Amino acid sequence: MRLPGVFAPDTLVAFEREISRVTFAENPLDGVPMHERTTYGKAFIQVFNLWTKSPEARRLSFSKRLARIATELLDTQGVRMWHDQSLYKEPSGGFTPWHADQQYWPMASGLCVTAWIPLHAVPLVQGRDHGRPAQPGPLRAVIGSPSSPGFRRGAFGAGDPLRARALSCAAHACMLQA
């Protein structure tokens, strides 16, 4: 679900500068040519635990507002953060394969929620890259599993001129089904 207005514009602009600084300073793929990377490495730059690298990143990651939203979405008394991360798509990078996040998180409970905070607007269609045709934007979602009757693919923020708008926050449940 898209939650518009979670952050004020000036707040997110300040966080964007710091998150970008930390992401590029800690980029584990810095200097590795795209053609030498794995599919995963081509998909995006990924930096974990930004809260340990910057007081400003910590302020965002431990935001009481985000914790309250997660608590309300999960209908629980409180929440604990598993980790924070930044994911930056590079202009000449590869696609992000379909995946389900929770299988990578060894938690005892399937009750979790993620907050995806776009720092920039993401167009519905990305521009041409190295002569290739324009591609769909990087964020799409599925509902259910391919074997469930309600399964469908769709765009995040369907009906919006932008898939992901800066200043909005996306949240989704990460529950495993038995």
C-alpha positions as CSV (number, residue, x, y, z in Angstrom):
1,M,0.0,0.0,0.0
2,R,1.1,3.5,-0.7
3,L,1.1,5.9,2.3
4,P,1.4,9.5,1.0
5,G,2.7,12.3,3.1
6,V,4.6,10.2,5.7
7,F,7.5,12.7,5.4
8,A,7.5,16.4,4.8
9,P,9.4,17.4,1.6
10,D,12.2,19.2,3.3
11,T,12.7,16.3,5.7
12,L,13.1,13.7,2.9
13,V,15.4,16.0,0.9
14,A,17.8,16.2,3.9
15,F,17.6,12.4,4.4
16,E,18.2,11.8,0.7
17,R,21.5,13.7,0.8
18,E,22.8,11.7,3.7
19,I,21.5,8.3,2.6
20,S,23.0,8.9,-0.8
21,R,26.4,10.0,0.7
22,V,26.5,6.8,2.9
23,T,25.4,4.5,0.1
24,F,28.0,5.7,-2.3
25,A,30.7,5.8,0.4
26,E,29.9,2.2,1.4
27,N,29.1,0.8,-2.1
28,P,30.6,-2.7,-2.1
29,L,30.5,-2.7,-5.9
30,D,32.4,0.5,-6.4
31,G,34.9,0.1,-9.2
32,V,33.5,-3.3,-10.3
33,P,32.4,-3.0,-14.0
34,M,28.8,-3.9,-14.7
35,H,29.8,-6.8,-17.1
36,E,31.8,-8.4,-14.3
37,R,28.9,-8.4,-11.7
38,T,26.4,-11.2,-11.0
39,T,22.7,-10.7,-11.8
40,Y,22.2,-9.6,-8.2
41,G,25.1,-7.2,-8.4
42,K,23.8,-5.7,-11.6
43,A,20.3,-5.2,-10.1
44,F,21.3,-2.4,-7.6
45,I,23.7,-1.0,-5.1
46,Q,22.8,-2.4,-1.7
47,V,24.2,-1.2,1.6
48,F,22.9,-2.6,4.9
49,N,22.7,-1.2,8.4
50,L,23.0,2.4,7.5
51,W,21.9,3.3,11.0
52,T,25.4,2.2,12.2
53,K,27.2,4.4,9.7
54,S,25.5,7.8,10.2
55,P,23.5,9.5,12.9
56,E,21.1,11.0,10.3
57,A,20.5,7.5,8.8
58,R,19.8,6.3,12.4
59,R,17.2,9.0,12.9
60,L,15.4,7.9,9.8
61,S,15.7,4.1,10.5
62,F,14.5,4.5,14.1
63,S,11.8,7.0,13.2
64,K,9.0,6.9,15.8
65,R,6.5,7.7,13.0
66,L,7.6,4.7,11.0
67,A,7.5,2.4,14.1
68,R,4.0,3.6,14.9
69,I,2.8,2.9,11.3
70,A,4.4,-0.6,11.4
71,T,2.8,-1.3,14.8
72,E,-0.6,-0.2,13.6
73,L,-0.3,-2.2,10.3
74,L,0.7,-5.3,12.3
75,D,-1.9,-4.7,15.0
76,T,0.7,-5.3,17.7
77,Q,2.1,-3.5,20.8
78,G,5.4,-2.6,19.2
79,V,7.9,-3.5,16.6
80,R,11.6,-4.3,16.3
81,M,13.7,-3.4,13.3
82,W,15.4,-6.3,11.6
83,H,17.6,-4.1,9.4
84,D,17.7,-1.1,7.2
85,Q,19.2,-0.8,3.8
86,S,19.5,1.4,0.8
87,L,18.9,0.0,-2.7
88,Y,20.0,2.3,-5.6
89,K,19.3,1.3,-9.2
90,E,22.1,2.4,-11.5
91,P,21.3,3.8,-14.9
92,S,23.0,1.0,-16.8
93,G,22.2,-1.7,-14.2
94,G,20.2,-4.9,-14.7
95,F,16.7,-5.9,-13.8
96,T,15.7,-7.1,-10.3
97,P,14.4,-10.7,-10.5
98,W,11.0,-11.6,-9.0
99,H,11.5,-12.6,-5.4
100,A,9.9,-12.8,-2.0
101,D,11.9,-10.9,0.6
102,Q,11.0,-12.9,3.7
103,Q,12.7,-16.1,2.7
104,Y,16.0,-14.2,3.2
105,W,15.2,-13.3,6.7
106,P,15.6,-16.1,9.3
107,M,12.9,-14.9,11.7
108,A,10.9,-17.2,14.0
109,S,7.7,-15.3,13.1
110,G,6.2,-14.5,9.7
111,L,4.7,-11.4,11.1
112,C,6.7,-8.5,9.6
113,V,6.3,-5.5,7.5
114,T,8.7,-3.5,5.3
115,A,8.7,0.2,4.6
116,W,10.0,1.2,1.2
117,I,10.8,4.9,1.1
118,P,11.6,6.2,-2.4
119,L,13.9,9.2,-2.3
120,H,13.2,10.1,-5.9
121,A,10.2,9.7,-8.2
122,V,10.4,6.6,-10.4
123,P,8.8,7.1,-13.9
124,L,6.4,4.5,-15.3
125,V,8.8,3.9,-18.2
126,Q,12.6,4.3,-17.9
127,G,14.3,6.1,-20.8
128,R,16.4,4.4,-23.5
129,D,19.6,3.0,-22.3
130,H,22.5,2.2,-24.7
131,G,20.1,2.0,-27.6
132,R,17.8,-0.5,-26.0
133,P,14.0,0.2,-26.0
134,A,12.5,1.9,-23.0
135,Q,11.8,-0.5,-20.1
136,P,9.0,-0.6,-17.5
137,G,10.0,1.1,-14.2
138,P,11.8,-0.9,-11.6
139,L,9.1,-1.6,-9.0
140,R,6.2,-4.0,-9.7
141,A,4.4,-6.2,-7.2
142,V,2.5,-9.5,-7.0
143,I,-0.4,-10.3,-4.8
144,G,-0.6,-13.8,-3.5
145,S,1.5,-16.7,-4.9
146,P,1.4,-18.0,-8.5
147,S,-0.5,-21.0,-7.3
148,S,-3.2,-19.0,-5.5
149,P,-6.5,-18.1,-7.2
150,G,-6.1,-14.4,-6.3
151,F,-2.6,-14.1,-7.8
152,R,-2.0,-11.1,-10.0
153,R,0.8,-8.9,-11.0
154,G,0.5,-5.2,-10.9
155,A,2.3,-1.9,-10.7
156,F,2.9,-0.3,-7.3
157,G,0.7,2.8,-7.2
158,A,-1.3,1.7,-10.2
159,G,-3.2,4.6,-11.7
160,D,-0.5,7.1,-10.6
161,P,1.6,8.8,-13.3
162,L,4.6,7.6,-11.3
163,R,5.0,4.2,-9.8
164,A,6.8,5.5,-6.8
165,R,6.5,9.0,-5.7
166,A,9.1,10.7,-3.6
167,L,7.5,11.7,-0.2
168,S,5.4,8.6,-0.1
169,C,6.1,5.4,1.7
170,A,5.2,1.9,0.7
171,A,4.5,-0.8,3.1
172,H,3.8,-4.5,2.6
173,A,3.3,-7.5,4.8
174,C,5.9,-10.2,4.5
175,M,4.0,-13.2,5.8
176,L,4.9,-16.7,4.7
177,Q,1.9,-18.9,3.9
178,A,2.0,-22.5,5.0
